Amino acid sequence: MGQSKSSASASSAPVPQVPSASSSQQKSNTNTDAMNSNRNNEAAAAAAALAGSESNASLSAEEKEARKAEKKAAKAAEKAAKEEAKRLRAEEEQKKRKLAGGVGFEVMQQPPVKLEPPSGTRDFYPDDYRLQTWLFDKFHAAARASGFELFDAPVLERQELYKRKAGEEITSQMYGFVDGDGEEVTLRPEMTPTLARMALGRAHSQILPLKWYSIPQCWRYEAIQRGRKREHYQWNVDIIGCRSVSAEVELLSTAVFFFKSVGITNADVKIKVNSRKVMGDVLAAAGVPTESFAPVCVILDKLDKIGAEAVEEQLLEVAKLPADVSKRVLAVLACPNLDALRTLAKDSGVSDGEGMKDLESVFELANAYGFGDWLKFDASLVRGLAYYTGVVFEAFDVRGELRAIMGGGRYDRLLSLYGAMTEVPACGFGFGDCVIVELLKERGQLPHLPRNVDVVVAPFSADMQGPAMTVAAGLRAGGARVDLMLEAKKKAGAAFDYANRVGAEYIAFVAPNEFSQGKVRFKDLRVEDEDRKQVDLNLNELDRALDALGENRRLAKGLSSSMSALSLDASDTATLYGGVVRATLA
């Protein structure tokens, strides 16, 4: 997902670093120290030479003034050298802080390989992946709330799966090749044909209707623009085996559930709705041949992108429609509401049939479901994919700044294309990960997702690395998220600095004294009360450490205790003892 950082404090948090520097960093430090030393020595030598010359000879007034000026200049140079040395040291310290205790390294100005991903693709660094995980969790929650089941399939598919669908641009955008077995394969450009293949693969054992969803990675070689890349993840939600438009309404309800869950309202997003079945009848009456309907829909789908004039030009030059037919097609697309479309259809001799009734039912049922105010009729919506046969829909941002956010519809003939003996009713939608992130960014709705762990475990010295691992294992057994420092820091401040940068709630110092007594000392990084910052816990009770630490935090914040699992041992005074609260789990 084109991805933005969560916050300055989180996304700019540097890669963790251990105390030892790389050879290149050591070399940089050595060069800096040598340069500072030379500057200081030169300034000191100049000052000494001036002082010596003044003592060895009597000077005239002018000479004395000149010498005084030179001495002043020498002192200024010495001061400047010290300031420069101070600045360089500050820069080095800043670099060390940014590296947060990890092992830094330098990169060639012209490395032997390109370090950026291929055009139109993305790397997901940890901060990017946190955003993607959050988004996918919202997809999962919305689908599961409506009873959909998760499925997946290989990213590699046979090209024939897409070539069987005529009238689409998608076959020219495939990342296709011939594999070692001589079979024509491709990275999947979309998931719906795969869904159809899988449903047919177990046709005799399925219980209809199928309600499946997936979040596949899809690949298309096409122009790169805002919200569209050559690879993207797409939330696909489908229903197979239901002829009623209740299925479309259930899909729309799921999409609206998601929008609401991420803070998007119907003031931000509307969902256009139309019917390919109705448009097929009306356009046929306008003079569009049946065999031209699918390619004409591909052209009409570009209306928002290229405008009416360019669409008319393509209808004439690409679809080879007569000029009068092209104008009638554009007139159909301009219908402002269902009543206008119904009137135009009747005037064209098209009966008020099943397609129109289905379209009206979508709006009626959406009102009953409680999200009717999210929907908007749009006669220009036809969707470009050839397999749509009935109601189609598409979510768009109200400001009109972005591409379609989500789109889908009914595709009752697709499974027949792949081997079903009769038409199998089906409908679904695809919801890309790129555009929704752009929308959330525009609306200020991106979540704050800093890196965080429960506990950083810091060994006191190299000798305590093994005991620190014992502590980490005990904490993890209790469900804590633990970041074990893999090398001991020379100073405790460096350990605290690292813990703060990785978003730790607590730091556990594994030191010889406490460990020999069967205890570990924890420090709460979110408590300001110095008397409550530290807690000593028993080694054999680390699996419940988070409970104890959480209770101590509540006490520190003056909240009443609601835990019975924690008792404060009277033998340890259970109060302030040298600034340490000694807590023992009951």
N, C-alpha and C positions, 0 to 999 in steps of 0.2 A: 503494500500500500504505500504510495508516495507518502513519506511519513515525516511527521513533524515531531520535534522534540517536545517532551512533556513540560519541562520547566528549566530555567537556567540552572537552578541548583542541582537538578537531577541529570538533565541531558548533558551538561557540561562536566559532570563528575568524571574525572580521569580514570584511566585504566589502573587498577591496583599495582603497587610496586613494592618490592622488597628492598632492604637497605643496600644490598650490593649493587654497584653500578656496572653498566656494560663497559667494555673496553673503550668504546667510542666516547662514552660519557666521561670516563676517567681521563681520557686524553684531553677532552675539552676542559675539564677542571684543572688539569696540570698546566695547560697552555695559559689559562686565565690567571692562575697563581703566579706563573713565571712573568707574565706581562705586568701584573701589579707590582711584583718585587722589583723589576727593572725600573719602573717608573719611580717608585719610592727611593731606590738607591741613587738614581740620577738627580733627583731633587735634593736629597741629603748631601750629595757630593758637591753640588753647585753652591749650596748654602755654606758648607765648610770652606770651600775655596774662597768665597767672598770674605768670610771672617778672617781667614789666614792672611789674605793680602792686605787687609786694613790694619792688622797688628804689625806687619813687617815694614810699613812705610808710612810716612806722614803724607797726607793728601791735601790738595788744595780744596777750597770750598766747592768748586764746580765738580771736582772729581768725587768729593764726598757725596754730593747730591746724586751724581750718576751712580755711584756704588750703592747708595741707599735705594735708588729706584730699581737697580738690578736685584738687590736683596729682597725688595718687596715683590718683585716679579717672581723670584725664586720661591718665595713663600706661597705666592698665589699658585704657582705651578705645583708645589707640593700639596697644597690643599686640593687643587683640582684632581691631582693623581689619587689622593685619598678618596675623594668623592666618586671618582670613576671606579675605583676598586670596590667601594661600597655598593655602587650601582650594579656592578657585575656580580657581586656576591648575592645581592637581592634577586637578580635575574636567575641565578643558579638555584636559589632557595625556592623561587617561584616555580621553576621547572620541576624541582623535586616535589613540591606540594601538588602540582598538577599530575605528576606521575603517581602520586599517592602511595609511595612505597614499593612500586613495581620495578621491573627491569626495563629501562628505556633503551631505545635503539634509534639509529639514524637511518634514513633511506636515501638512496642515490637520487640525484636530481633527474636523471634519465634511467629509471630501472629497466631491466631487460624484458619485462612483461608489463602490459597495461594493468594498472591497479584498480581501475573502475570496471564495473560489470558491463556486459555487452549492451549495446544501445537498446533502450526500451525495457530494460530489466532492472531489478533492484537488489541491493544487498540489504539484509535486515540485521543491523547491529543491535546489541541488547536493548537499547532504548527504543528502537523502531519495533523490535519484536514484542516488547511489552505492550505497545499500542495495538499491534496486530492481535495479540492474545486477548486483550480486552475486547476488541471489536468482534473477534470470533466467538468469544464467550456470550456476547449479546446475541449473535446469530443463533448459537446453540439454544440459548434460553428461550428466544421467541419461537423457534421451531418446536421445541419440546413442550412449550406451554400449549401448543395446538395439537399435540399428539403425533408429531412427525418423528420418523425413525432415521437415524444416521446411516449412510452407506458410503462406499468409496470404490474406486477402480483404478487400474494402472493409468498413468499419464500418457502411455503409448497406446495408440489405437490403430486399427487398419484404416487406410484411406478410403476404402470402399464404403465405410459407414457414412461418410460425408458426401461422397460422389453420387450416391443414390438420391440425394436431395437436390433436385434441379432448381435453377433460377436464383442461386445465391452467390454472393461474393466470397463467401467463406472458403470455398475450395481453392481459390487463388491466393489465400492468405495463410495456407497451412505450412507448418514447418515439417515438410514431408521428405522421406528418403527411402531407399530400398535397403532392407537389412541383410544380414549375412545369409539368410535363408531365401533371399530373393523376393521377399514379401514387401509390398508397398505399405509403409507405416507412417505415422505422423504423431507429433505431440498434439494432444487433443485441443482443438480450437473452442470446443464447447462440450457441455456434459449431457445434454438431453438425449442425443443419439445413444450414448453409453447407457443411460438409464433405460432406454427402450430395449437395447440389446440384453441387458441383465434381466429385465422383467420377462422377456420372451424366453430367456435361458431357463427359467424355472416357472414357466407359465402354468403348469399343472398343479404346482404346490402353493401358489399364491392365494392369499385371502384378500379379496377386493372389498373396498378400495385400498390400494397401496397409498400410504402417505409417507413419502421418503424425502430426505434432504441431504445435501452434501455441501462441502466447501472446497471444490477442486481448484487446482491451478490450471489455467487455460492459456494457450499460446496462439497468437495471430500476428502475422507479419503485416503490419499496417502502419499508417502515419501516426507518429507520436504527437500527442497534444495533451493539454491539461486534462487530467482525469482519465486518460487512456494511454496504456502502455502496451508493449508487445507480449508481456506476460502479466497476468493478474489473477487474483483469487476471486471466485464468484460463489456467492451463497445461492444454491439452487434448491428450490422447494417445489415439489410436484405431487400431484394426486392422479392416480391411474385407476380407472374403473368406475367413475361417477359421471353420468350424463347431465345431471342437473347443474345449473349455474351456482348452486350452493357451493360447489367446489371452488369456483373462481372467487366467490365472496370469502370463503375460508382462507384462501391464499392472501387476499387483500387484507383481511383481518390480521394475519400473521405479520405482514409487512408493516402495518400501522402499529402493531404491538412493538415491533423493533424500533420504529421511529420514536415512539413515546419513551422507550427505555433509554434512549441516548439523548433525550432532551430536545428532540425536534418536534415542532408542532405543525398544525395545518396552515399556520401563517408562513411557515418556511417551505413546506412541501405540499404539492397537490398531486393527485393521481389521475391522469387522463384515461378515459375509458371509451372504447368504440367496439365495433363488431366487424370482423373481416367478412362474415357471412352476409351481413347487410350491405357492406360496401361492394362486395362482389356482385350482388344483384343490381345495385344502383349503377355501378360503373358499366356493367354489361348493358344496361338500358341506355347508358350514355354513349355506347358505341365501342367499348373496349372488348376485344375478342377474348374468349375464355382462356386461350392459350397464352395471352399476353398479360393476364391478371397478375401472376406472380412477379414477373420482371417489372411491371408497372408499379407494384407495391414497393419494390426496392427503391425505385426513383422517388415515389411519394414520401417514403420514410426519411428522405433527405431535406424535406421542406424547411424544417427549423434551421438546418445548417446552411443551406445555399439559397433559400428564398424562392418565391413563387415564379419569378422570371426565369431563373436557372432550371427549375423543375419543368416548366413548360418547354424550354429549349430541349431538355433531355427526352421529354415525352415525344417530341417531334423527331429528334435525330437518333435517339437510341431505341426507343420503343416503336418508332415509325408510325405513330398515331397521326391521323389527319388533324389539321389545325382546329377544326370545329369540335372534334372529340376532345382534344387536349383542353380547350377552354371549358367544355362541359365538366371535365374531370376536376378542374380547379374550382369550378362553381360548387361541386359537391363538397369539396374539402372546406369550403367557406361557411358551411351550415353552422350557425351559432349554438344550436341546441337540438334536442331530440325531436321536438315538434317540427322544427324547420326541416330536419332530415326526413321525417315521416311525410310531410307535405311534398317535398321534392320527389320522394320515392313514388308516391301516389300519382303525381303529375307525370312521372316517367313510366307509369304502368306497372310498378312493382307493388305486389300485394303486401299487406301488413302481416308478414308471416312469422315463423318461429324465431328468426334472427332478431327481429325488432322486439319481440316479447322477451327474449332472453336478456337483451340489453336493458330493457326497462326493469326487469326483475333484479338485475345486479344493483341498481340504485335503490330499489325498494328494500331489498334484503340488507344492504349496507346501512340503511337508516335504522332497520330493526336491530342490527348488530351494534349500532352506536357510533359508526364512523362515516356516515353518509356525507358529512361536511368535508371529508378529505377528497371526495371524488368530483371529477369534472368531465362532462362529455366533451369530446374533441373529434370532429369528423375527419381531421387531417391525420389522425393516428391510425396507421395501418400495420406497423411493425414490418421490418424488412425480411425476416426469415420466412421462407416459402411454406413451412409446414403448419402455420397457423390457419385455423379453420373457423373460428368463432369469435367470442369476446376476446379482445386484446386490451392491454393496459400498460401504462408507463408512468413512473414517478419522476417529477421534475422539480427543480427549485423555483420558487415563485419569482425570484429576482431575474431568472433567466440567464444566469452567469455561467452555468455548468452544463455538462452533457446530461443525458438521461441517467437517473440514479438507479432505477430498477425497471425491468420490463418483462412482460410475459403474456400468456394467453392460452387459448385452447388449441390443441393439436391432435384431433381425433384420428387423423389418417397416418400418423407417423409410424405406429407399430405395424400397420398393414404393409408399409414400405419395406419392413425388415422380416416379414414372415408370418404375421398374425393372419388367420383365415378370414376374420371379419374386422371391421373397424372397432378399435378399442378406445373408449373415451379417455381423454387425458388432458391435463392442463398444468401449468407451472410457471415459475418466474425465475429469472436470473438477476442477481444483485451484486454488482462488482464492489471490490474493496477500495478502489482508488477514488471514485467520485464522492462517496460518502465521507471519506476523510477530508477531502477538500471542503465539503459543505460544513462539517463540524468545525473545521479551522476558521471558515468565514464567519460562522455564527458564534465563535468563542466557546464552543462546547467540547473541545478536546479535553480529556481528563488529565489530571496531574498524576503521573505514574512514575515516581522516582524509584530507583533501585532500593530495595530494602531486604534486610534479613533480621531474624530475631536476635541472634547472638553472634558476636565475633569472639572466638577463643584465641587468646594470645599467650603463647608460652613465654615464661620469664627469661629463659635462656635456651640455648641449643640442647642442653641436657634435659630440658622439660618438654621437648617436642613429643616424645612418646606419651607421657602423662596428658599432654594437651589433646592428643588423639583419643585417649581414653575418655576424656571429658566430652569431646565433640560427639563421640559415639553414644554416650549416655544421654546427651541432650537430644540428639536426633531420634533416639528410640522413643522419646516422649513426644515426637512430632515437631520439634523446633527446627527452624531453618537456620542452619549453622554455617558460618564461614570461618574455617580454620586457617589461621595465619601459618603459612608454610615455612616461614623462617622467623626467628625471634628478632624483635627490634632492639636496637641498642638503648633507646630511650622510650619510656612509657608514653611520652607525648606523641611519638610517631604512631604507636598502636591506637591511641585515641583518635588521632587524625584520620587514620585509615577507617576505623569503625564509623566515624561520623560521615565519611565520604561514601561508604557503601550503604548508609541508611540503617545502621544497626540500632536496635532498641537497647541492647545491653552489651557490655564487654565482660568477658570472663578471663581474669588473669590466673594462669596456672603457675603458681610459685611453689618452691620447695617447702616452705614453712607450713602453709595451709594444706598442701597436698599430703604431707607426712602425717597430718592430723585427720585426714579423711575428708577435707573440705576444699571448696573452691570459692574464691572471692569474685563476686559479680559487682559491676557498677552500672547503675541505671543512667543512661545518657539522656533521659527525658525528664528527670527529676531535678529540681533546683535546690531543694532542701539538702544541705550538706550532710545533715544527720541521718538522712534516709537514702543517700546515694548508694551506699555499699551494703551488700548482703552476703553473708557466708552461708553456703548450702552444703549439705552432706553429699559425698560422692555417690552413695548408694540410693539417693533420691533425685538424681538428675532428671529422670524421666518425668518428674512433676515440677521441674524447676520453673517453667513458665507460669504455673499457678501461683507459686510462692512469690515470684518476682512481680507478678501482676497485683497480688494482694498488697505487697509492700508499696507499690506505686499508688494504689488507691488510698492507703493509709497516709502516704506522704502528701496526697492532695486533699486530705481531710474528709475523704468519703467513708461512709460506714461500711464495715466489712460484711460480706454476704457469704463468706467461705467458711466451711467447717474443716476443710482439708488442711488448713494451715494453723499451726499452733506455735506460739513464741515461747521457747523453752526458758523456764525461770532460771535454770542453772546457768544459762547464758545471759541472764538478766532481762532478755526480751525487750530491752530498751536501748538507750544510747550507751554504747560501751566503746569509748575511744572513737566515736564517729561511725561505728559499725553496728548495724542491726543484725543480730545473729538469729536467723530463722531456721526452724526445723520443721519439716513436713510431718504431720501426724501419721 
